[in-house]
Amino acid sequence: MKKVYLLAAVAMMAAQLQAQNVILDTYVGAQLATEDLNGTARYVGMGGAMEALGADLSTMSTNPAGIGLFRRAQVAGSFGLVSQSEGKSFQDGSKTNASFDQLGAVFSTRTGMHSYVNFGVNFHKSRNFNHVLSAAARSIDGSSQNRQTCIKGIRGDLDTRYGESQVDNLYDKMIVKDGVMYTYDSESYQFDRAQTGYIGEYDFNLSGNINNRVYLGVTVGVKDVHYNSYTEYSEVLKPLIDDITYVGMRDDHKITGHGFEVKVGAIVRPVEESPFRLGVSVSTPTFYKLTTSNVSSIHDEYGMLKEVRSDADFRFNTPWKFGLSAGHTVGNYLALGASYEYADYSTCDMRTISGSGYDWDGYYYEKSSTETTMKRHTERTLRGVSTLKVGAEYKVDPMISVRVGYNYVSPMYKESGVRDQTLLSSGTYMASTTDYTNWKATNRLTAGVGFSFDQFKIDLAYQYSMRSGDFYPYMNGVSAQYVSDETGKEVTLANQASAVSVKDNRHQLLCTLSYSF
């Protein structure tokens, strides 16, 4: 344990959080910006590589022109199970969860000898947040969360423009005594988190084809967010004063809201006599209006020390997405597909709501602006992501089809990425947790089988998704210098995070029931 003499006013900068200026931070925003491979069982079984092949409801959200290949109306619904290999069930988080993944329909109208206009609607779960994460490690040289708060106080990072972060606000109750800031050395930490919820996407599509050669489509997507995260973080302390040997934090974090995006796409058969197809697609950012709410508390072995609550509205824009695809069929028994998608996640835009009101016609409006500090942090932390998808379908006979697929998703996080807790940003000060994980590349293996009974079909799919990452309980390598009142010499106070390697490997079983008419 060390003690640092500071003015209480410096250590306890108690300016209230300004809710109207609160935004997301980079790491939480990244979770909202990404998508899973999900949809119909046929789409998943082929690894999602159907953007140029089309004629599947799930292509409505990737290349809208794919719906233009339908020749009959169809309704379909999908459901299944998702199971996590690692981790342990914790609070409301379970390793295995049932999931309703897709429901949609397409209606087709002939407009010429070889031309159609189609209209489709579809719901699918674009992001499944169900995930449990556990990490534990020995502390490095006694590093601790409360030492982090003390260092920020010395550095002047507890800026009066925003007030203390929720984490620092909680630790003040523990470490500041009579104007003196104490740092408790930690022996080890334990971290457990249960995430639940999803992002649901509701797509409305208009598409068609010209002479069975050129296919065009546009989709308007509406998304709703239901994100829940419950975290427990604890440290075993070296008992030097007050007989305190344990400190723990609990955080209950929710994000809700909605957003919209527009996607356009085209598919072309360059050679009239060949079924070979090329596809291209573009998706605007998803423009989100979100609300975040937190209940956070700190306690030791004797009971709760302090609790803080907060809630706020903010806006968040995801990056543009661009896709290229190719597809080919051989007779009526083999289909091959390949797709490439690129999105630059360093362009994610965290926006503060700077004002609102009603115009002369009585319509409500809001003004928002980019939070430049967090924007620069996002640019330093995230990068462009390439997604490669390949898949194949083979008809064993007219009633039975087998499918395989593979995905590679390049890392979103830079190796040097860090959840910087020293930023003078409202996104930092609103954060009620300090942990972060730099996830590496994702690999997905898929397989499936389909059974056709005239107009009725049953499709089954299996997906195994794999990724690993480096978990940190708080920002690594923060330090500060101060002159000790006890010795009169300059002292360096440093805090090193103990990183833990974690995995996120998942199994998914999916079933789709569809009817064509």
N, C-alpha and C positions, 0 to 999 in steps of 0.2 A: 504494500500500500504506500502511496505517496500523497503528499498534500501540497497544494498550491494556493498561496494567498492571493485572492482576487477580490475586487469590489463585488459585493453581492449584485449590484446593478448590472455588472458586466456578465456575470454568470447566469443571471436570472432574467435576461431581457424578455419581458413578459408582454410585449405588444401582441395583441390578439391577431390570429390569422385572418387575413382579409379574404373572405370566401369568394367574393366576386372575381378575384384574381387567381384563383386556384386552378392549376392544370395538372395533367398527368405527367409522370416522369418517364424516361426513356424505356426502362425495363418493363413497367406495367403496360405501357403503350404497345410495346412489341408483341405482347400476348394477344392484344385485341386486333392487331394488324394481320396476323398470320391465319392460314386456313389449313384444315385437315383434308386428306383424301377421303371423300365421303359422297354418298349419293345412292344410285341404284346399284344392285349387286352386279349387274353386267358391267357397269362403268368401273366399279372398284376392282372386279375380277380381272379386267384388262389394264389395270394400273392407271386408269383415267386417261389413257391415250386414245381418246375417241373424238378429239376436236375436229379432225378432218373426216372421219368416218360418219359422224353424226347419227341421226335417228335414235337418240337416247335422250331421255328427259334431263339427265344431268349435264349435258352439253349446253343447256340453256344458260348456265352460270359461267361457262368457260369460253365457248365460241357459239354465240347465239344463232349463227347460220346453220348449225347442226340440226336445229329443229325443222329447217326447211326440207330435210330429206324424208320426213314422214309422209306416207301416202294414205294412212288411215288414222282415225282417232285412237287415242290410247289413254288409259288411266293406270296409275301404278302407285304402290305404297311399299315402303321399306322399313324394316326394323331388325334389331339384333342385339348383340352383347359386345361390350368392350371390356377387356381385362388387362390390367397392368401387371407386368412380371415382377418388378421390384417394389420395395416399399412395404408399408404395413397400413392396414386400415386404421383410420384416426378420426375421431369425432364423426362428422357427417360424411367423411370421405371413405369410400370403399374401393378395393382393388378391382372389383367386378361390378359393372352396372349395365342394366338394360337400357336400350336407347331406341327412340323413334326417330328415324333418320331422314325420311323423304316421303312426300306425298304430292302427286301432281297429275296433270292431264294436258293433252294436246288435241286440238281439233283441226282437221285438215279440209280445205276446200279447193277443188279443181277450178282453175281459171283459164285453162287452155289444154291443148292436146298433151303437152308435157310440162305444164306449169301449175304450181299450187301456191296458195297463200295459207299459212298456218298460224294459229294463235295458241300459245301455251301458258300455263301457270304452274308453278312448282315451288314447294317448300323443301329445303334441305338444311340439315344442321352443318353449317360451314365450320364451326369450331366447337369441339367438345372439351370443356374445361376440367372435367372430372380427372383428378390427379392427386396422388398422395406423395409427399416428399419428406424423407427423413435424412438427417445428416448429423454427425457427431465427431468431435476431434479434441485433442489436447490443445490448449492455448499456447501460443508462442511467447515466451518470456513474460507470461502473466497478462498478455493483452486481453482487453475486455471491452464490452460495449460502453460501460460508464467511462472508461479511459478515453474513448473516442469523443464523448461529449466534453470532457475536460479539455482535450486538445483543441476542439473547435472553439471553446471559450477563450483559450489563450490566443488563438489565431485571430479572433474577432469574427469568426464565421457565423455567430449567432446574431445575424443582422437585424436591425430594428425595422427595416422595411417590411419584413414578413413575420417577424416574431420567431421564436424557436420552432424547430421541427417538433412534431408530436413525440418522437423518440427522445429528443433532448429535453423536452418539457417534462416527460415522465422521470427521466434520470435525475433531473435537478432535485426532485424530492428526496432522492436517496443520497446524493453525493455532496450537496451544499449544506454546510453546518456552520452557523455563525460567521458567514462571509468567507469561509474557507472551503475550497473545493477539494474533496478527497477522491482519489482513484483507488478502487479496489482491484487487486490483482486476481485474475481468473485462472483456475486450473484446467477447466474444460468447458465445452458448451454442448448443448443438445437442441436440435431444431426439428420441429414437426409442423407440417402444413397440410391441410386438406382443402383442395379446390373443388368446387362444384359449379354447375351452370353450363351455359352454351351461348353461341350466337346463332340465331335462326335467320335464314335468308329466304325472303319471299320474292320470287322472280315472275315478271310478266313479260312475255315474249311475243314479238311479231316477226315472222320470217316467211320466206318463200323461195322459189327457184324460177329461173328463166331457162326454158327449153332443156331442163335437166342437165345444164352445164354450169350455170352460175347460181350460187345459193347465197342469200343475204339475210341478215337478221339483226335485230336490236332487242336488248333486254334491259328493263328497268328493275333494279333490285332494291328491296327495302330490308334492312337488317334490324333486329332487336337484340340487345345485349343483356345477359343475365349472368353476371360474374360474382361469385362468392368465394372468399378466401378466409380461412380461419388458421391462425398461426400461434404456436407456443414456442417461445425461445427462452432457454434458461442457461445460467452459468453457475458452476461451482466455484465459490470464492475462497481465497485464503483468509481464514478468520483472524484478522488483526485488530479490528475495533468493533464494538457493539455486538460482538458474537454473531455477526452476519456471515453466514457461509453459503448463502444461496440467494439468487435474485432471478426473477422470471418475468417475462412480458407476454401478454396475450393481446392479439389483434384480430378484430372481426371487421373485414373490409368487404364492401359491396359496391359494384358498379352496374348501373342500369341505364338504359337509353335506347336511342334508335339512330339510324343513318340511312343514306341512300347512295346508289351508284348507277352509272349507265354503262352498258357494254355493247359494243358493235362488233360484227364479224362477217367474214366472207369465206366461201369455199368455192374453188374453181376446179373443173376437170379440164386441164389444158389440151388433152387429146381426146377428140370426140369418140374414137373407137376404144379408148382405154378407161377403165374404172379408177385409175390413179387420180388422187385429189390432193390439192394443196389448200391449206387454210391459214387465215390470219385473223387476229382478234386484238382489240384494245379495250381496256377497262379504265374508267376514270377512278380517282380516289373515292373511297367511301367517306362521306362527309357526316361525321357523328356529332350528335348533341347528347352529352352524357351527364350523369349525376353520380358522384362518389360520396360514400358515407363510411365513417369509421367509428368503432368503439375500441379504445386501447387502454390497457392498464398495466401497472407494474406492481409487483409484490415480492416480499421476502418470506422467510419461513414463519414470520410472525403475523402475516396478513397483508392485505392490500395497502399500498402506499399512496397511490394516486390513480385517477381515471380521467381520460379526456375523450370528448366526443366532437365530431365535426362532420359537416356535409357541405357540398358545393356543386355548382354546375360548371361545365367547361365544354370546349369543342376539341375535336381531334380528327385530323384527316390522314388517311392511309396513303401509300404511294400509288402512282399509275402502274398498270400492268400491261405487258405486251406479250403476245403469243404467236408462235409459228407452229404449224403442224402438217403432217403428211399422212395419207391413208391409202391403202390399196386392198382390193379384194381379188381373189382367185376363184372363178366360178361362183358357186353359192355355198362353198364349204370352208373357205379360209379368209379371214380378215386380219390385216396387219396395220398397226397404227404407231405413230411416234409424235411427241409434242415437246415443245420447248417454251418455257415461260420465264420472263425476267421482270423483277420488281426491285427497285432501289429503296430499301427501307431506311437508308440514311436521310431520305426526304420526308419522313413522317413529320407531320406538322402539329405540334402542341399549341393550342390557341387559348388565350384568355378572353373572357367575355368582358368587354370594356364598357358596355352600355346597352340600354334597351329602352323601349318606349312604344308609342303608337303614332302612326303617321296621320295626315289629315283625313284619310279615308277610314281611319279606325283600325288599321291592320297593325298587329304587333310585330316588332322587328328587334333584332339584336345586332350589336356590333362586336366583332372579335378581331384579335390581332395575334400574330405569331409571337410566342414568348422566346425571344432571341437567345437567351442564355441556355435554355433547355434545347433549343434548336441546334446550337453549336455542339452541345454535348451529344445529341443524337447523331450528328454527322461524324463525331469522333468515335462513336461506339458501334453503330450499325453499318451495314454495307449492302451492296446489291446482291440479290439472291437469284441463282439460276435453278430452275426445276426442269429435269429431264424425265419424260415418261415414255415407256415403250410397252406395247401389249399385243397380244394375239388371241384370236378366237378360231377354233377348229370344230366343224360340225362332224361328229362321229357318224351320225345319221340325221335325217331331217328332224328328228325329235330331240336329239341330245347334242349340246355344245359344251366344249371345255375351253377354259380361258386361263391365261397366265399374264403377269405384268410385273414391271419393276419401275421404281421411282428413285431418283437421286435428287436431294435438295441440298444445295451448298449452304455453308454456315451463314447465319445472319449476323452473328456477333464477331467483332474483331477480337483477336487474342488479347489485345491490350485493353479491351473494354472494361469499364469499371462503373459501378453505380456511385457517382461522385456526390458525397454528402456535404461537400464544401461549397457547392454552387449557390450563388445568390439568386435563387429562383424559387418562385412559389411552389413549383412542382417538387422541389427538394423539401421545403418546409412543411408541405402538406403530407409527405410520405410518413406512414405510420410503421413501416418496417425498413430495414436497411440491407437485407440480404439480396443477393443476385446470383444468377447462374449463367455462365457463358456456354450456351449449347453449341455443339459442333454439328457436323453434317447429319442429315436424316436419310436413312435408307429404308425403302418399303418393298416388300415382296408380297405379291398377290396371286391368288388362284381362284377359279370359280367353275361352276357348272350350271347349265341351264336346261330346263325341260319344257318342251313346247307341246301343248295339247290344243291344236287348232287356234282358237282365239285367245286361249288362256295360257299364261306362262308362269313358271316358278324358276327363279334364279337364286343361286346361293354363291356366296363369296367369302373368302378368308383373306385377311390382311395382317401382316406382321411388320410393325414399324419399329425402327431402332435408332436411337441417338444417345450420346453421352455428353457430359458437360462438367465444368468445374464450378462448384458451389462455394460462395464466400458468405459468411454471416454479416459482414460489414466491409466497408471500403478498406482496401489493403494499403499499408505503407503511409499512413498519416502521421505527421510528427510536428512538434513545435518546440521552440526554445524559450526559456524563461530564467530569470535570476532567482535563485533560491534564497528565501529570507533566513534560512537556517545556516547556510554556508556562505552566502554572498557570491557564489559562483554560478556561471551559466550552466543550466542543465537542459538536456534534450529529453523530451518525453515522446516516445514513439509507440505506435500500435500496429502490429502485424496480424493479419487475418490468417487463420488456419483453413486452407482450402481443402475441400473434399471432392473426390471424383464421384459423380452420381450418374445414374442411367435412367432413361425413360423408354422402356421397351413395352410395346402393347400388342395384344392380339385382338382382332375384331372378327366376329362372325356376323354375316348380314344376309337377310332374306328379302327378296322382292317378289311381290305378287302383282301381275299386270294383266290387263284385258284389253284387246284391240277390237275395234268395231268400225 
